[in-house]
Amino acid sequence: MNGNIGKVPIGERKASVVYMSGYLPGAAPEKSPILSPVPVRLPEAFHGGDSWKDVCGGGCGFAMAISDNGKLITWGSSDDEGQCYVASGKHGETPEPFPLPTEAPVIQASAGWAHCAVVTESGEAFTWGWKECIPSRDIGGKQQSGSSEQGSNSSSGTTLQNENRKVGEEPVKRRRVSTAKDETEGITSGEDFFATTPSLVSVGLGVRITSVATGGRHTLALSDIGQVWGWGYGGEGQLGLGSRIKMVSSPHLIPFLESPGSGIERSFILHQGTATTSTQVSRVPGQYIKAISCGGRHSAAITDAGGLITFGWGLYGQCGHGNTNDQLKPMAVSAVQNIRMESVAAGLWHTICISSDGKVFAFGGNQFGQLGTGTDHAETIPRLLDGQNLENRHARVVSCGARHSAVLAEDGQLLCWGWNKYGQLGLGDTIDRDIPTQVQLDGCRLRKVACGWWHTLLLADSPT
């Protein structure tokens, strides 16, 4: 989740400060929520000459950011949070560098429920956490089939426990943790392990990864030539491979492009329709993928020409195709085919995107107001958010938590909405909001927002 693809260009930077609001069990006094943004300070041990560079949201119960020196920084977990505590490097109240098996600076990071992925300056990607989310080194290797359906878009009809109820708590799975020795020696017992050592992701000789996105149990990686690889759980089509593959154990190239062509004439050929209707084909302008995001069990991408593509679980309309079917292959969102999209972020059950002219569109589940439409009704096609608080504002950065959303406008103003049980909206209370609501943060200019599961991180220029 926390897929924040529309990054703010950072030129000559002033010293930076990170703020957070919401709930991090290892960082909140007496485990109480932080209702308004508070500064997060780098520890003195490595503060000399270093500063904050980026915020990456984090997973369920921990936060992630990147320092100016390219160190991955994690904090906020507690030892009673199980696998999330391990995924964060067991870092509690104090932000600390997460140990990676490389000295190359980290340029981007993402976290799902309890697995993480990072990209380094050298174009390598590393991942750790739930073992089922860690790919093997065999590219295009083993797949565990979950269904004989090939290309069917009909909904699987299955939901996780509590997904249809308006609740705040998530079921926690306790999994055996594998040690570095276990992983090195290949010791397994047939159980699901939890990998603590970051593993290098292999997607092919010479391929440079530029960004990663993590969902509930799946991961996407984007290369410097605009190709996308996926691995992990794919039972609802979130890996875009055309079938309900329960588990893909190694990176597979997602077939966005199905027709030959080159240069300016090339375009994306995407399937439309369902297994019970004749398959239609539409062209999405563009020659490559420029942005990716993962939701709980769905995925989204944007082409270089601004075409919006989604696939995966569709029960709440989060794929934006006007229905609640699962979409097993990448599919153009026809409702916005004439609108150039710039960035996209996916939450647990919803999707938010920003157009090139700064307009905000939302679709999917809306149980907590996370779409910002003023109601709790789901939307199965992208709906323009044109309320008063977004009027005459040019949105430029978007991020989604599990059930809350945030947009940073061109004027530096932050607007948040959705689930607020833990104060993650930063509005000083725990009341959910169903419309974009401005967050007051005086004395600094915001550059980035990144949502975690129960919290929100902000990157700002230091007050002068």
C-alpha positions in Angstrom: 0.0 0.0 0.0 1.0 3.6 0.6 1.8 3.7 -3.1 2.8 7.3 -3.7 4.0 7.6 -7.2 3.6 11.3 -7.9 6.8 12.5 -6.3 7.7 16.1 -5.9 10.9 17.1 -7.8 13.5 18.0 -5.2 15.9 20.6 -6.4 18.1 22.6 -4.1 16.8 21.5 -0.7 16.8 23.2 2.6 17.2 21.2 5.7 14.2 18.9 6.0 11.9 17.7 8.8 9.6 14.8 9.0 6.2 15.0 10.8 3.9 12.1 11.7 0.4 11.6 13.0 -1.6 8.5 13.8 -0.6 5.4 15.6 2.8 3.7 15.8 2.7 1.2 18.7 6.4 1.6 19.6 6.5 5.4 19.2 3.3 6.6 20.8 3.3 7.4 24.5 1.4 4.6 26.3 0.4 3.5 22.8 -2.0 6.4 22.4 -2.6 7.9 18.9 -0.9 11.1 17.9 -3.7 13.3 16.7 -1.7 16.2 15.1 1.6 16.1 13.2 4.6 16.0 15.4 8.3 16.2 14.3 10.3 13.0 14.1 14.0 13.6 14.8 17.0 11.6 13.5 19.1 10.3 16.4 22.3 12.2 17.2 24.4 9.1 16.5 24.1 9.6 12.8 22.6 13.0 12.5 25.9 14.8 11.8 25.7 16.0 8.2 22.6 13.9 7.5 19.0 14.9 7.1 15.7 13.5 5.9 15.4 13.0 2.1 12.1 11.2 1.6 9.1 9.6 3.4 7.8 6.2 2.4 4.8 5.6 4.6 5.5 2.2 6.1 3.5 -0.9 6.9 1.1 -1.9 9.6 2.7 -0.7 12.8 6.0 0.8 11.6 7.2 3.8 9.6 9.8 4.1 6.8 11.8 7.1 5.5 15.1 7.7 3.7 17.9 9.9 4.9 20.0 12.3 2.7 22.8 9.8 2.8 20.5 7.1 1.3 20.0 5.1 4.5 16.6 3.4 5.0 15.2 4.5 8.3 12.6 2.6 10.2 10.8 3.1 13.6 7.6 2.8 15.5 7.2 -1.0 16.0 6.8 -2.9 19.3 7.6 -6.4 20.1 3.9 -7.4 20.6 3.2 -6.7 17.0 4.7 -9.9 15.8 6.0 -9.9 12.2 5.7 -6.1 11.8 8.2 -5.7 14.6 10.6 -7.9 12.7 9.9 -6.3 9.3 10.9 -2.9 10.8 14.2 -4.3 12.1 12.9 -4.3 15.7 13.1 -0.5 15.7 10.8 1.1 18.3 10.6 4.7 19.4 13.9 5.9 17.9 14.4 6.0 14.1 17.3 3.8 13.2 19.0 2.7 9.9 17.7 -0.7 8.7 20.6 -3.0 7.7 20.7 -3.8 4.0 23.2 -6.1 2.3 24.5 -3.3 0.1 26.2 0.1 0.6 24.4 1.6 -2.4 22.1 4.5 -1.4 18.4 3.7 -1.2 16.3 5.9 -3.5 12.8 4.5 -2.9 11.0 2.2 -0.5 7.6 0.7 0.0 5.9 -1.5 2.6 2.8 -3.7 2.5 1.1 -5.3 5.6 4.3 -7.0 6.7 6.7 -7.1 3.8 9.0 -4.4 2.5 10.9 -3.6 -0.7 13.6 -1.0 -1.5 15.4 0.2 -4.6 19.0 1.4 -4.6 20.8 3.9 -6.7 22.5 1.1 -8.6 19.1 -0.2 -9.8 18.9 -3.2 -7.5 15.8 -4.1 -5.5 15.7 -5.9 -2.2 12.7 -7.3 -0.3 12.0 -9.0 3.0 9.1 -9.9 5.4 6.4 -12.5 4.7 8.3 -15.4 3.0 5.5 -15.8 0.4 6.3 -12.2 -0.8 10.0 -13.0 -1.3 10.7 -14.1 -4.8 13.0 -16.9 -5.7 16.0 -16.2 -7.9 14.4 -18.3 -10.7 12.9 -15.7 -13.1 9.6 -16.9 -14.5 9.8 -20.0 -12.2 7.2 -21.8 -10.1 3.5 -20.8 -10.0 0.9 -22.3 -7.8 -2.4 -22.3 -9.6 -5.4 -21.3 -7.6 -8.1 -21.9 -10.3 -8.6 -23.3 -13.7 -10.1 -20.0 -14.8 -8.1 -18.4 -17.5 -9.0 -14.8 -18.4 -12.2 -14.8 -16.4 -13.0 -11.4 -14.9 -15.8 -12.5 -12.6 -15.5 -11.9 -8.9 -14.0 -14.7 -6.9 -16.7 -14.0 -4.3 -14.2 -14.4 -1.5 -13.3 -11.8 1.1 -11.0 -11.7 4.1 -12.5 -11.9 7.5 -13.8 -8.5 8.6 -13.4 -6.9 5.2 -17.1 -6.2 4.8 -17.5 -4.8 8.3 -16.7 -1.3 9.4 -14.0 -2.2 11.9 -10.6 -0.8 12.7 -8.7 -3.9 13.8 -7.1 -6.3 11.4 -6.5 -10.0 12.1 -2.9 -10.6 12.9 -1.3 -13.8 11.5 1.4 -15.2 13.7 4.1 -16.8 11.5 7.4 -18.6 12.3 10.4 -16.3 11.8 13.3 -17.7 9.9 16.8 -16.6 10.9 19.6 -15.5 8.6 21.2 -18.9 9.3 18.0 -20.7 8.2 17.8 -18.7 5.0 21.5 -19.1 4.2 21.4 -22.9 4.8 18.0 -23.4 3.1 16.4 -24.9 6.2 12.6 -25.1 6.0 10.0 -27.2 7.6 7.1 -26.7 5.1 5.7 -23.8 7.2 5.4 -20.2 6.2 8.5 -18.5 7.4 9.0 -14.8 7.9 12.3 -13.7 6.2 14.3 -11.2 8.2 17.2 -10.9 5.8 16.6 -8.7 2.7 16.9 -10.7 -0.6 18.0 -9.4 -3.9 15.3 -9.4 -6.5 16.5 -10.9 -9.8 14.5 -9.8 -12.9 17.1 -10.3 -15.6 20.6 -9.4 -16.5 21.2 -5.7 -17.0 17.7 -4.7 -15.9 17.6 -1.6 -13.6 14.7 -1.3 -11.2 13.6 2.3 -10.6 10.6 1.8 -8.2 8.7 -0.8 -6.3 5.2 -1.0 -5.0 3.9 -3.4 -2.3 0.3 -4.6 -1.7 -1.2 -6.8 0.9 0.7 -9.9 -0.3 2.0 -8.9 -3.8 4.8 -6.7 -5.2 5.4 -4.9 -8.5 8.7 -3.6 -9.7 9.2 -1.0 -12.5 12.3 -0.9 -14.7 14.0 2.0 -16.3 12.6 1.1 -19.7 9.0 1.0 -18.4 8.5 -2.7 -18.0 6.8 -4.1 -14.9 7.4 -7.4 -13.0 5.1 -8.9 -10.4 5.3 -11.7 -7.8 3.6 -12.9 -4.7 -0.1 -13.7 -4.3 -2.2 -13.3 -7.4 -5.6 -15.0 -6.6 -7.7 -12.0 -7.7 -5.6 -11.1 -10.8 -3.4 -8.5 -9.0 -0.4 -9.8 -10.9 -2.1 -9.2 -14.2 -1.2 -12.6 -15.7 -4.7 -13.5 -16.9 -5.5 -16.2 -14.3 -6.1 -16.7 -10.6 -2.6 -17.8 -9.8 -2.5 -18.1 -6.0 1.3 -17.8 -5.7 4.0 -16.6 -8.1 7.3 -17.4 -6.5 9.5 -15.5 -8.9 9.2 -12.2 -10.9 7.1 -12.4 -14.0 6.9 -9.8 -16.7 3.4 -8.4 -16.7 2.0 -8.4 -20.3 0.8 -4.8 -20.7 1.9 -4.8 -24.4 0.4 -7.5 -26.6 0.9 -6.3 -30.1 4.1 -5.8 -32.0 5.2 -2.3 -32.8 7.9 0.2 -32.1 8.6 3.8 -31.8 5.8 6.4 -31.9 3.4 3.9 -33.5 3.5 1.6 -30.5 0.6 1.6 -28.0 -0.8 -0.6 -25.3 -3.4 -3.2 -26.3 -5.5 -4.1 -23.3 -8.4 -6.5 -22.9 -11.8 -5.2 -22.0 -15.0 -7.2 -21.3 -15.6 -10.4 -19.3 -15.5 -14.1 -20.0 -19.2 -14.1 -20.8 -19.0 -11.4 -23.4 -16.9 -10.9 -26.5 -13.5 -9.6 -25.7 -13.0 -6.0 -26.8 -9.6 -4.4 -27.4 -8.7 -0.8 -26.7 -5.6 1.2 -27.3 -4.1 3.2 -24.4 -1.6 5.8 -25.6 1.9 5.4 -24.5 5.1 3.4 -25.1 5.9 2.4 -21.5 4.7 2.3 -17.9 5.9 5.3 -15.8 4.2 4.7 -12.5 2.9 1.8 -10.4 0.9 1.3 -7.2 -0.4 -1.7 -5.3 -3.5 -1.8 -3.2 -4.6 -4.6 -0.8 -5.3 -7.0 -3.7 -5.4 -4.8 -6.8 -2.8 -2.9 -8.8 -2.7 0.3 -10.9 -0.3 1.7 -13.4 0.1 4.8 -15.6 1.6 5.0 -19.1 4.0 7.7 -20.2 1.1 9.3 -22.1 -1.1 9.4 -19.1 -3.3 6.3 -19.6 -4.6 4.7 -16.4 -4.5 0.9 -16.2 -5.8 -1.3 -13.3 -6.2 -5.0 -12.6 -7.0 -7.3 -9.7 -9.7 -7.6 -7.0 -12.8 -5.6 -8.0 -15.3 -6.3 -5.2 -15.6 -2.6 -4.2 -15.1 -1.1 -7.7 -11.5 -0.3 -6.9 -10.4 -1.2 -10.5 -12.7 1.6 -11.8 -14.3 -0.4 -14.7 -18.0 0.2 -13.8 -18.5 -3.1 -12.1 -17.4 -5.2 -9.1 -15.7 -8.0 -11.2 -12.1 -9.0 -10.7 -9.9 -8.0 -13.5 -7.3 -10.7 -14.3 -5.4 -8.8 -17.0 -4.3 -5.1 -17.2 -7.2 -3.1 -18.4 -7.6 0.5 -19.4 -10.0 2.6 -17.3 -12.2 3.8 -20.1 -14.1 6.4 -18.0 -10.9 8.5 -18.0 -9.4 7.5 -21.3 -9.5 11.2 -22.5 -7.9 12.5 -19.3 -4.1 12.4 -18.9 -3.2 11.0 -15.5 0.0 11.9 -13.7 0.0 9.8 -10.5 -1.9 7.1 -8.8 -2.1 5.6 -5.3 -4.0 2.5 -4.1 -5.4 1.7 -0.7 -6.8 -1.5 0.8 -10.1 -1.2 -1.2 -9.8 2.2 -3.0 -7.8 4.1 -5.6 -7.0 7.8 -6.0 -5.4 9.4 -9.0 -4.3 12.9 -10.1 -4.6 14.3 -13.6 -2.1 16.4 -15.4 -4.1 19.5 -14.6 -4.2 18.7 -10.9 -7.7 17.2 -10.6 -8.4 14.4 -8.2 -10.4 11.3 -9.1 -11.4 8.5 -6.6 -13.1 5.1 -6.9 -13.6 1.9 -5.0 -14.6 1.2 -1.4 -15.8 4.0 0.8 -16.8 2.6 4.1 -14.8 5.3 6.0 -15.2 8.1 3.6 -11.8 7.4 2.0 -13.0 8.5 -1.4 -13.8 12.0 -0.2 -17.1 12.2 -2.0 -19.2 13.3 1.0 -20.9 9.9 1.4 -20.0 6.3 2.3 -21.1 4.9 -1.1 -18.7 3.0 -3.2 -17.8 4.2 -6.7 -17.1 1.8 -9.5 -15.8 4.4 -12.0 -13.5 7.3 -11.2 -15.3 10.3 -9.7 -14.0 13.8 -9.9 -13.6 15.4 -6.4 -14.7 18.9 -7.0 -15.7 20.0 -3.5 -14.9 23.4 -2.0 -11.6 22.4 -0.4 -10.2 21.3 -3.7 -11.7 24.1 -5.8 -9.0 26.1 -7.6 -6.3 23.8 -6.1 -3.8 21.9 -8.2 -3.0 18.6 -6.6 0.4 17.2 -7.2 1.1 14.3 -4.7 -1.3 11.6 -3.7 -0.9 8.8 -1.1 -3.3 6.2 0.3 -3.2 4.3 3.6 -5.3 1.3 4.2 -8.5 3.3 4.5 -7.5 7.0 4.4 -6.2 9.3 1.7 -4.0 12.3 1.4 -3.3 14.9 -1.3 -0.6 17.6 -1.3 -1.5 20.6 -3.4 0.8 22.9 -5.5 0.4 25.7 -2.9 1.8 23.4 -0.2 -1.5 22.7 1.5 -2.3 19.2 2.7 -5.7 17.7 2.6 -6.7 14.3 4.2 -9.8 12.3 4.5 -11.1 8.8 5.4 -10.5 6.6 8.4 -9.3 8.5 11.4 -9.6 6.1 14.3 -5.9 6.6 15.2 -5.7 10.3 14.3 -3.9 9.5 11.1 -5.5 12.4 9.3 -3.6 14.8 11.5 -6.7 16.9 12.3 -6.5 16.8 16.1 -9.2 14.3 16.7 -10.3 10.8 15.8 -13.4 11.6 13.7 -13.6 10.1 10.2 -13.9 12.6 7.3 -15.7 12.0 4.1 -14.5 15.1 2.3 -11.0 16.4 1.8 -10.1 18.4 4.9 -7.1 20.8 5.2 -4.5 19.9 7.8 -3.0 22.9 9.6 0.8 22.9 9.8 2.2 26.4 10.2 5.7 27.6 9.6 6.9 25.1 7.0 6.3 24.1 3.4 5.3 20.5 2.7 7.1 18.6 -0.1 5.7 15.1 0.3 3.1 13.0 2.0 3.1 9.2 2.5 0.5 7.2 4.3 1.1 4.0 6.3 -1.6 1.7 7.6 -2.4 3.6 10.8 -0.3 6.7 10.3 0.8 9.5 8.0 4.2 10.9 7.3 5.0 14.4 6.0 8.3 15.7 4.6 8.7 19.5 4.9 11.3 22.2 4.6 12.5 23.1 8.1 10.9 26.3 9.5 13.2 29.3 9.1 
